[in-house]
Amino acid sequence: MRLTRRLTIGILIAVSMLGACNGAAAPSAGSSASAAASPSAGSSASAAASPSAGSSLTGQAWALSAVTGKTPAFQGVVPDYQQADYTITFNTDGTYSGTAACNQIAGTYTTSGDSLTITAGASSLAYCPQIAGDTDFGTIYAHSLTEAATYAVTNDTLTMTLSDGGTMTFGPLQALPSSAHPSGAASLPPGATPPAALLGKVWKLTAITETTPAFQGVVPEADQSRYTIEFRPDGTFNAKADCNQVSGTYEVHRGGDDPENPKFPVVGGGSGSILPGPSTLAACSPGSLADLFVLGLGNASGFAIADDQLTLGIGGDGIGKLDFTS
């Protein structure tokens, strides 16, 4: 992302997410997922768990075109040229594989009628650099897969309904020319000394406004301590994203208007660049804002500080932002 994109808070998020998700572990022998991998002859349960080669779900790679959630409520459309970055292939042995931006994902799945259960295998995800204007849907995509409840295939469209009522929509994977999606910047420009007003405080998230995916919400006061960030003088930071711990580096650039983000105020703030790094991810409880919070940090495009309030601009459109209080 040329994380030129917009902040110029250069945050290299080496997201070290603590807390493993038992649901993401490989299923034990005797579980339905295990039965899917090794069906016994004549077992009706195994037959339901492992789709046949003729199933409309199997036999091709699916590419994500849209994702929505109900709790929290958000909507995201994946541009055509990014759809090949978010894929899944269901194999007839009850396993699946796919991509989440620059990451590889894999695990097991079971079906029974139109019911679908996806169990992610152990994996780690890296935040993938994007060109300006693009969004890394990797974390949201990987976590949403594990929330699948039912599925339907109509013509060339696969629709998964999630446990919270949200949906994921897929189409057949289409080959794209290599020039269709340029790579983002892999490094950040040097930054200025962080302003004193940014340091020495634990900033608690109070509100999120994002345009991609579209989301707007206020964080209840009782939950604000679950979403925090602390900036250190040496250019590193520590953050809490609900059940996950996030750490990395950041860079800020002070003074003058940001030509790529003219609507964002720079009085008492500045711009910067963010480059999140490798992370292990745990799925938090339903309704968690963790994915949207981390996505917002990765898309930050500027900052402003006033009266113990911190605002991180997102996306350079003058609309998206993360609001904090100290």
FIVEXBA-998815 format. One record per residue (C-alpha): residue number from 0; x, z negated, y negated; residue in three letters. Coordinates in Angstrom, 3 decimals. Each point is the difference from the previous one (the first is absolute). Layout:
REM FIVEXBA-998815
+-----+----------+----------+----------+-----+
!   i !       c1 !       c3 !       c2 !  aa !
+-----+----------+----------+----------+-----+
! NUM !        X !        Z !        Y ! Ala !
...
+-----+----------+----------+----------+-----+
REM end
This chain:
REM FIVEXBA-998815
+-----+----------+----------+----------+-----+
!   i !       c1 !       c3 !       c2 !  aa !
+-----+----------+----------+----------+-----+
!   0 !    0.000 !    0.000 !    0.000 ! Met !
!   1 !    2.176 !    0.630 !   -2.660 ! Arg !
!   2 !   -1.100 !   -3.325 !   -0.396 ! Leu !
!   3 !    0.615 !    1.686 !   -3.131 ! Thr !
!   4 !   -3.442 !   -0.236 !    0.295 ! Arg !
!   5 !   -0.755 !   -2.428 !   -2.090 ! Arg !
!   6 !    1.182 !   -3.525 !   -0.493 ! Leu !
!   7 !    3.022 !   -0.191 !   -0.234 ! Thr !
!   8 !   -0.147 !   -3.357 !    1.683 ! Ile !
!   9 !    2.359 !    0.990 !    2.757 ! Gly !
!  10 !   -1.153 !   -2.122 !    2.804 ! Ile !
!  11 !    1.750 !    0.643 !    3.262 ! Leu !
!  12 !   -2.568 !   -1.684 !    2.209 ! Ile !
!  13 !    1.702 !   -1.036 !    3.155 ! Ala !
!  14 !   -3.257 !   -1.341 !    1.234 ! Val !
!  15 !    0.784 !   -2.615 !    2.510 ! Ser !
!  16 !   -3.409 !   -0.862 !    1.247 ! Met !
!  17 !    0.001 !   -3.247 !    1.896 ! Leu !
!  18 !   -2.611 !   -0.920 !    2.433 ! Gly !
!  19 !   -0.575 !    2.247 !    2.905 ! Ala !
!  20 !   -3.395 !    1.229 !    0.873 ! Cys !
!  21 !   -0.840 !   -0.799 !    3.598 ! Asn !
!  22 !   -2.442 !    2.872 !   -0.011 ! Gly !
!  23 !    2.894 !    2.358 !   -0.645 ! Ala !
!  24 !    1.843 !   -1.067 !    3.123 ! Ala !
!  25 !   -0.193 !    1.992 !    3.158 ! Ala !
!  26 !   -3.022 !   -1.102 !    2.075 ! Pro !
!  27 !    0.608 !   -2.220 !    2.977 ! Ser !
!  28 !   -0.649 !    1.103 !    3.528 ! Ala !
!  29 !   -3.660 !   -0.203 !    0.749 ! Gly !
!  30 !   -1.129 !    0.736 !   -3.548 ! Ser !
!  31 !   -2.177 !    2.992 !   -0.719 ! Ser !
!  32 !    2.917 !    1.754 !   -1.683 ! Ala !
!  33 !    2.130 !   -0.472 !    3.083 ! Ser !
!  34 !   -2.826 !    1.354 !    2.074 ! Ala !
!  35 !   -0.025 !    3.030 !   -2.234 ! Ala !
!  36 !    3.666 !    0.613 !    0.674 ! Ala !
!  37 !   -0.293 !   -0.452 !    3.769 ! Ser !
!  38 !   -3.579 !    0.683 !    1.096 ! Pro !
!  39 !   -0.874 !   -0.750 !    3.593 ! Ser !
!  40 !   -1.840 !    2.569 !    2.036 ! Ala !
!  41 !   -3.746 !   -0.457 !   -0.073 ! Gly !
!  42 !    0.006 !   -2.673 !   -2.704 ! Ser !
!  43 !   -2.750 !    0.665 !   -2.555 ! Ser !
!  44 !    1.741 !   -2.230 !   -2.574 ! Ala !
!  45 !    3.180 !    1.998 !    0.350 ! Ser !
!  46 !   -1.887 !    3.249 !   -0.289 ! Ala !
!  47 !   -1.488 !   -1.174 !   -3.288 ! Ala !
!  48 !    3.349 !   -1.181 !   -1.301 ! Ala !
!  49 !    1.984 !    3.153 !    0.707 ! Ser !
!  50 !   -1.517 !    3.223 !   -1.381 ! Pro !
!  51 !    0.248 !    3.098 !    2.144 ! Ser !
!  52 !    2.060 !    3.015 !   -0.996 ! Ala !
!  53 !   -3.187 !    1.712 !   -1.118 ! Gly !
!  54 !   -0.954 !   -2.708 !   -2.474 ! Ser !
!  55 !   -0.505 !    1.290 !   -3.545 ! Ser !
!  56 !    2.158 !   -2.896 !   -1.209 ! Leu !
!  57 !    3.065 !    1.073 !    1.961 ! Thr !
!  58 !    1.956 !    3.199 !    0.268 ! Gly !
!  59 !    0.963 !    0.487 !   -3.657 ! Gln !
!  60 !    1.679 !   -1.669 !   -2.950 ! Ala !
!  61 !   -2.311 !   -1.299 !   -2.745 ! Trp !
!  62 !    1.008 !   -0.201 !   -3.682 ! Ala !
!  63 !   -1.498 !   -2.544 !   -2.422 ! Leu !
!  64 !   -1.990 !    1.438 !   -2.900 ! Ser !
!  65 !   -1.765 !   -3.102 !   -1.378 ! Ala !
!  66 !   -0.216 !   -3.764 !    0.467 ! Val !
!  67 !   -2.497 !   -2.510 !   -1.372 ! Thr !
!  68 !   -0.449 !   -3.730 !    0.349 ! Gly !
!  69 !   -2.938 !   -2.305 !   -0.596 ! Lys !
!  70 !    1.779 !   -3.381 !   -0.074 ! Thr !
!  71 !    1.756 !    0.414 !   -2.369 ! Pro !
!  72 !   -1.836 !    3.108 !   -1.194 ! Ala !
!  73 !    2.291 !    2.958 !   -0.738 ! Phe !
!  74 !    0.029 !    3.786 !    0.353 ! Gln !
!  75 !    2.982 !    2.273 !    0.522 ! Gly !
!  76 !    0.272 !    3.765 !    0.469 ! Val !
!  77 !    3.231 !    1.348 !    1.490 ! Val !
!  78 !    1.148 !    3.235 !   -1.687 ! Pro !
!  79 !    0.212 !    3.021 !    2.293 ! Asp !
!  80 !    3.786 !    0.141 !   -0.184 ! Tyr !
!  81 !    0.318 !   -3.675 !    1.013 ! Gln !
!  82 !   -2.412 !    0.070 !    2.946 ! Gln !
!  83 !    2.696 !    1.071 !    2.451 ! Ala !
!  84 !    1.786 !   -3.294 !   -0.800 ! Asp !
!  85 !   -2.839 !   -2.130 !    1.462 ! Tyr !
!  86 !   -0.806 !    1.073 !    3.553 ! Thr !
!  87 !   -1.114 !   -1.305 !    3.362 ! Ile !
!  88 !   -0.099 !    1.540 !    3.475 ! Thr !
!  89 !   -2.062 !   -1.646 !    2.745 ! Phe !
!  90 !    1.497 !    0.554 !    3.444 ! Asn !
!  91 !   -2.065 !    0.061 !    3.204 ! Thr !
!  92 !    1.906 !   -3.005 !    1.422 ! Asp !
!  93 !   -1.398 !   -2.380 !   -2.630 ! Gly !
!  94 !    3.000 !    0.121 !   -2.334 ! Thr !
!  95 !    0.282 !    1.485 !   -3.474 ! Tyr !
!  96 !    2.794 !    1.044 !   -2.332 ! Ser !
!  97 !    0.114 !    1.154 !   -3.580 ! Gly !
!  98 !    1.635 !   -0.131 !   -3.404 ! Thr !
!  99 !   -0.550 !   -2.170 !   -3.063 ! Ala !
! 100 !    1.927 !    1.848 !   -2.723 ! Ala !
! 101 !    3.668 !   -0.231 !    1.055 ! Cys !
! 102 !   -0.767 !   -2.469 !    2.826 ! Asn !
! 103 !   -0.868 !    0.485 !    3.652 ! Gln !
! 104 !   -2.905 !   -2.033 !    1.428 ! Ile !
! 105 !   -1.182 !   -0.499 !    3.591 ! Ala !
! 106 !   -2.202 !   -2.240 !    2.126 ! Gly !
! 107 !   -2.952 !    0.021 !    2.373 ! Thr !
! 108 !   -3.729 !    0.648 !   -0.313 ! Tyr !
! 109 !   -3.178 !   -0.362 !    2.022 ! Thr !
! 110 !   -3.402 !    1.673 !   -0.248 ! Thr !
! 111 !   -3.435 !   -0.767 !    1.390 ! Ser !
! 112 !   -2.711 !    2.386 !   -1.112 ! Gly !
! 113 !    0.617 !    0.389 !   -3.724 ! Asp !
! 114 !    1.856 !   -3.329 !   -0.257 ! Ser !
! 115 !    3.700 !    0.201 !   -0.815 ! Leu !
! 116 !    2.607 !   -2.763 !    0.017 ! Thr !
! 117 !    3.536 !    0.718 !   -1.212 ! Ile !
! 118 !    2.807 !   -2.452 !    0.689 ! Thr !
! 119 !    3.212 !    0.612 !   -1.926 ! Ala !
! 120 !    3.310 !   -0.415 !    1.727 ! Gly !
! 121 !    2.854 !   -1.974 !   -1.509 ! Ala !
! 122 !    1.327 !    1.967 !   -2.958 ! Ser !
! 123 !    1.509 !   -0.227 !   -3.443 ! Ser !
! 124 !   -0.955 !    2.090 !   -2.995 ! Leu !
! 125 !    2.166 !    1.199 !   -2.850 ! Ala !
! 126 !   -1.414 !    0.771 !   -3.416 ! Tyr !
! 127 !    0.561 !    3.749 !   -0.244 ! Cys !
! 128 !    1.242 !    1.517 !   -3.282 ! Pro !
! 129 !   -2.558 !    2.375 !   -1.537 ! Gln !
! 130 !    0.128 !    2.472 !   -2.831 ! Ile !
! 131 !   -1.659 !   -1.011 !   -3.265 ! Ala !
! 132 !   -3.768 !   -0.004 !    0.344 ! Gly !
! 133 !   -0.084 !   -0.632 !    3.757 ! Asp !
! 134 !   -1.014 !   -3.186 !    1.804 ! Thr !
! 135 !    1.485 !   -1.460 !    3.173 ! Asp !
! 136 !   -3.083 !   -0.717 !    2.151 ! Phe !
! 137 !    2.140 !   -1.182 !    2.933 ! Gly !
! 138 !   -0.863 !   -3.703 !   -0.027 ! Thr !
! 139 !   -3.720 !    0.523 !   -0.580 ! Ile !
! 140 !   -0.115 !    2.726 !    2.664 ! Tyr !
! 141 !    1.825 !   -2.017 !    2.673 ! Ala !
! 142 !   -2.134 !   -3.095 !   -0.555 ! His !
! 143 !   -3.285 !    1.940 !   -0.208 ! Ser !
! 144 !    0.633 !    1.547 !    3.425 ! Leu !
! 145 !   -0.067 !   -3.459 !    1.582 ! Thr !
! 146 !   -3.413 !   -0.610 !   -1.610 ! Glu !
! 147 !   -1.631 !    2.987 !    1.768 ! Ala !
! 148 !   -3.366 !   -0.848 !    1.598 ! Ala !
! 149 !   -1.688 !    3.328 !    0.837 ! Thr !
! 150 !    0.813 !    3.697 !   -0.168 ! Tyr !
! 151 !   -1.766 !    3.355 !   -0.099 ! Ala !
! 152 !    1.327 !    3.549 !    0.244 ! Val !
! 153 !   -2.104 !    2.694 !   -1.658 ! Thr !
! 154 !    1.378 !    3.528 !    0.009 ! Asn !
! 155 !    3.564 !   -0.461 !   -1.298 ! Asp !
! 156 !   -0.520 !   -3.402 !   -1.634 ! Thr !
! 157 !    0.819 !   -3.397 !    1.492 ! Leu !
! 158 !   -1.645 !   -2.969 !   -1.719 ! Thr !
! 159 !    0.952 !   -3.584 !    0.822 ! Met !
! 160 !   -2.247 !   -2.789 !   -1.221 ! Thr !
! 161 !    1.885 !   -3.224 !   -0.669 ! Leu !
! 162 !   -1.074 !   -3.549 !    0.765 ! Ser !
! 163 !   -0.805 !   -0.651 !   -3.675 ! Asp !
! 164 !   -2.125 !    3.166 !   -0.293 ! Gly !
! 165 !    2.750 !    2.115 !   -1.570 ! Gly !
! 166 !    0.975 !    3.378 !    1.409 ! Thr !
! 167 !    2.999 !    2.174 !    0.769 ! Met !
! 168 !   -0.458 !    3.774 !    0.055 ! Thr !
! 169 !    2.333 !    2.402 !    1.799 ! Phe !
! 170 !    0.318 !    3.720 !    0.553 ! Gly !
! 171 !    2.238 !    2.058 !    2.301 ! Pro !
! 172 !    3.660 !   -0.204 !   -0.955 ! Leu !
! 173 !    1.006 !    3.114 !   -1.908 ! Gln !
! 174 !    3.564 !    1.247 !   -0.321 ! Ala !
! 175 !    1.278 !   -0.123 !   -3.570 ! Leu !
! 176 !    2.974 !    1.822 !   -1.522 ! Pro !
! 177 !    2.980 !   -2.268 !   -0.469 ! Ser !
! 178 !   -0.139 !    0.563 !   -3.751 ! Ser !
! 179 !   -3.567 !   -1.300 !   -0.301 ! Ala !
! 180 !    1.021 !   -3.650 !   -0.326 ! His !
! 181 !    3.317 !   -0.656 !   -1.756 ! Pro !
! 182 !    1.792 !   -3.238 !    0.740 ! Ser !
! 183 !   -0.008 !   -2.849 !   -2.483 ! Gly !
! 184 !    3.053 !   -1.586 !   -1.512 ! Ala !
! 185 !    2.048 !   -2.019 !    2.473 ! Ala !
! 186 !    1.738 !   -2.153 !   -2.616 ! Ser !
! 187 !   -0.775 !   -1.602 !   -3.336 ! Leu !
! 188 !    1.720 !    0.383 !   -3.379 ! Pro !
! 189 !    1.815 !   -3.058 !   -1.362 ! Pro !
! 190 !   -2.214 !   -2.400 !   -1.895 ! Gly !
! 191 !    0.271 !   -2.399 !   -2.929 ! Ala !
! 192 !    0.363 !   -3.774 !    0.132 ! Thr !
! 193 !   -3.391 !   -1.488 !    0.975 ! Pro !
! 194 !   -1.764 !   -1.681 !   -2.939 ! Pro !
! 195 !   -0.021 !   -3.800 !    0.080 ! Ala !
! 196 !   -3.806 !   -0.100 !   -0.223 ! Ala !
! 197 !   -0.201 !    1.732 !    3.396 ! Leu !
! 198 !    2.256 !   -2.486 !    1.783 ! Leu !
! 199 !   -0.337 !   -3.514 !    1.346 ! Gly !
! 200 !   -3.742 !    0.190 !    0.633 ! Lys !
! 201 !   -2.232 !    0.502 !    2.998 ! Val !
! 202 !   -2.449 !    2.665 !   -1.141 ! Trp !
! 203 !   -3.399 !   -0.263 !    1.695 ! Lys !
! 204 !   -2.159 !    3.099 !    0.395 ! Leu !
! 205 !   -3.328 !   -0.201 !   -1.864 ! Thr !
! 206 !   -1.309 !    3.581 !    0.155 ! Ala !
! 207 !    0.715 !    3.464 !    1.423 ! Ile !
! 208 !   -1.029 !    3.379 !   -1.389 ! Thr !
! 209 !    1.162 !    3.069 !    1.945 ! Glu !
! 210 !   -0.982 !    3.651 !   -0.200 ! Thr !
! 211 !    1.563 !    1.163 !    3.302 ! Thr !
! 212 !   -1.608 !   -1.338 !    2.061 ! Pro !
! 213 !   -2.782 !   -0.839 !   -2.436 ! Ala !
! 214 !   -0.430 !   -3.781 !   -0.188 ! Phe !
! 215 !   -0.789 !   -2.630 !   -2.604 ! Gln !
! 216 !   -0.346 !   -3.697 !    0.662 ! Gly !
! 217 !    0.616 !   -3.518 !   -1.294 ! Val !
! 218 !    1.900 !   -2.469 !    2.164 ! Val !
! 219 !   -1.864 !   -3.334 !    0.237 ! Pro !
! 220 !    2.019 !   -2.883 !   -1.405 ! Glu !
! 221 !    0.085 !   -1.679 !    3.416 ! Ala !
! 222 !    1.695 !    3.102 !    1.483 ! Asp !
! 223 !    2.490 !    0.760 !   -2.772 ! Gln !
! 224 !    2.785 !   -2.023 !    1.629 ! Ser !
! 225 !   -0.185 !    2.387 !    2.992 ! Arg !
! 226 !    1.251 !    2.903 !   -2.133 ! Tyr !
! 227 !    3.055 !   -0.880 !   -2.055 ! Thr !
! 228 !    3.312 !    1.404 !   -1.209 ! Ile !
! 229 !    3.110 !   -1.657 !   -1.426 ! Glu !
! 230 !    2.710 !    2.018 !   -1.753 ! Phe !
! 231 !    3.592 !   -1.266 !    0.177 ! Arg !
! 232 !    2.766 !    0.550 !   -2.584 ! Pro !
! 233 !    2.163 !    1.916 !    2.522 ! Asp !
! 234 !   -2.577 !    2.781 !    0.319 ! Gly !
! 235 !   -1.622 !   -1.244 !    3.200 ! Thr !
! 236 !   -3.516 !   -1.296 !    0.509 ! Phe !
! 237 !   -2.071 !   -1.904 !    2.527 ! Asn !
! 238 !   -3.724 !    0.543 !    0.429 ! Ala !
! 239 !   -2.834 !   -1.207 !    2.160 ! Lys !
! 240 !   -2.611 !    2.521 !    1.144 ! Ala !
! 241 !   -2.487 !   -2.242 !    1.769 ! Asp !
! 242 !    1.386 !   -0.502 !    3.542 ! Cys !
! 243 !    3.172 !    1.977 !   -0.772 ! Asn !
! 244 !    3.183 !   -0.780 !   -1.909 ! Gln !
! 245 !    1.495 !    2.805 !   -2.072 ! Val !
! 246 !    3.479 !    0.191 !   -1.478 ! Ser !
! 247 !    2.074 !    2.658 !   -1.649 ! Gly !
! 248 !    1.664 !    1.048 !   -3.234 ! Thr !
! 249 !   -1.308 !    1.176 !   -3.339 ! Tyr !
! 250 !    1.286 !    1.639 !   -3.152 ! Glu !
! 251 !   -1.534 !    0.026 !   -3.458 ! Val !
! 252 !    0.648 !    2.224 !   -2.992 ! His !
! 253 !   -0.840 !   -1.439 !   -3.413 ! Arg !
! 254 !   -0.651 !    1.531 !   -3.372 ! Gly !
! 255 !   -1.710 !    3.185 !   -1.150 ! Gly !
! 256 !   -3.049 !    1.756 !    1.366 ! Asp !
! 257 !    0.004 !    1.315 !    3.524 ! Asp !
! 258 !   -0.677 !    3.749 !   -0.366 ! Pro !
! 259 !   -1.592 !    0.110 !    3.440 ! Glu !
! 260 !   -2.290 !   -2.929 !   -0.789 ! Asn !
! 261 !   -0.895 !    0.170 !   -3.703 ! Pro !
! 262 !   -3.217 !   -2.013 !    0.358 ! Lys !
! 263 !    1.650 !   -3.099 !    1.443 ! Phe !
! 264 !    0.993 !   -2.601 !   -2.616 ! Pro !
! 265 !    3.706 !   -0.760 !   -0.201 ! Val !
! 266 !   -0.149 !   -2.767 !   -2.615 ! Val !
! 267 !    1.393 !   -3.041 !    1.818 ! Gly !
! 268 !    0.784 !    2.151 !    3.018 ! Gly !
! 269 !    1.478 !    3.300 !    1.094 ! Gly !
! 270 !    0.132 !    2.473 !    2.865 ! Ser !
! 271 !    1.837 !    0.172 !    3.324 ! Gly !
! 272 !    0.226 !    1.532 !    3.484 ! Ser !
! 273 !   -1.015 !   -1.365 !    3.419 ! Ile !
! 274 !    1.488 !    0.901 !    3.364 ! Leu !
! 275 !   -1.469 !   -2.142 !    2.789 ! Pro !
! 276 !    2.069 !   -0.188 !    3.178 ! Gly !
! 277 !   -0.497 !   -0.625 !    3.734 ! Pro !
! 278 !   -2.559 !   -2.631 !    0.998 ! Ser !
! 279 !   -1.657 !   -1.614 !    2.947 ! Thr !
! 280 !   -3.745 !   -0.296 !   -0.487 ! Leu !
! 281 !   -2.542 !   -2.511 !    1.211 ! Ala !
! 282 !   -3.708 !    0.734 !   -0.287 ! Ala !
! 283 !   -1.597 !   -2.749 !   -2.085 ! Cys !
! 284 !   -3.558 !   -1.299 !    0.296 ! Ser !
! 285 !   -2.962 !    2.277 !   -0.816 ! Pro !
! 286 !   -0.531 !    0.411 !   -3.723 ! Gly !
! 287 !    3.678 !   -0.492 !   -0.823 ! Ser !
! 288 !    1.367 !    1.696 !   -3.113 ! Leu !
! 289 !    3.524 !    0.100 !    1.456 ! Ala !
! 290 !    0.189 !    3.772 !    0.575 ! Asp !
! 291 !   -1.388 !    0.833 !   -3.441 ! Leu !
! 292 !    2.337 !   -2.535 !   -1.635 ! Phe !
! 293 !    3.136 !    1.388 !    1.680 ! Val !
! 294 !   -1.104 !    3.575 !   -0.704 ! Leu !
! 295 !   -0.443 !   -0.942 !   -3.660 ! Gly !
! 296 !    3.484 !   -1.517 !   -0.178 ! Leu !
! 297 !    1.446 !    3.185 !    1.450 ! Gly !
! 298 !   -1.800 !    2.133 !   -2.584 ! Asn !
! 299 !    0.795 !   -2.202 !   -3.020 ! Ala !
! 300 !    0.853 !    1.984 !   -3.126 ! Ser !
! 301 !    0.518 !   -2.542 !   -2.783 ! Gly !
! 302 !   -0.381 !   -3.634 !   -1.032 ! Phe !
! 303 !   -1.250 !   -2.036 !   -2.938 ! Ala !
! 304 !    0.181 !   -3.766 !   -0.549 ! Ile !
! 305 !   -2.070 !   -2.039 !   -2.457 ! Ala !
! 306 !   -1.123 !   -3.643 !   -0.005 ! Asp !
! 307 !    1.083 !   -0.710 !    3.575 ! Asp !
! 308 !   -1.862 !    3.093 !    1.197 ! Gln !
! 309 !    1.829 !    2.827 !    1.778 ! Leu !
! 310 !   -1.405 !    3.495 !    0.444 ! Thr !
! 311 !    1.621 !    2.576 !    2.260 ! Leu !
! 312 !   -1.213 !    3.523 !   -0.711 ! Gly !
! 313 !   -0.705 !    2.160 !    3.050 ! Ile !
! 314 !    0.302 !    3.747 !    0.178 ! Gly !
! 315 !    0.680 !    0.779 !   -3.641 ! Gly !
! 316 !   -3.622 !    0.933 !   -0.767 ! Asp !
! 317 !   -0.686 !   -2.949 !   -2.292 ! Gly !
! 318 !   -2.742 !   -1.201 !    2.359 ! Ile !
! 319 !    1.568 !   -1.443 !    3.150 ! Gly !
! 320 !    1.516 !   -3.477 !   -0.320 ! Lys !
! 321 !    0.772 !   -3.327 !    1.658 ! Leu !
! 322 !   -0.790 !   -3.069 !   -2.122 ! Asp !
! 323 !    1.782 !   -3.322 !    0.503 ! Phe !
! 324 !    0.060 !   -3.474 !   -1.484 ! Thr !
! 325 !    2.816 !   -2.520 !    0.236 ! Ser !
+-----+----------+----------+----------+-----+
REM end
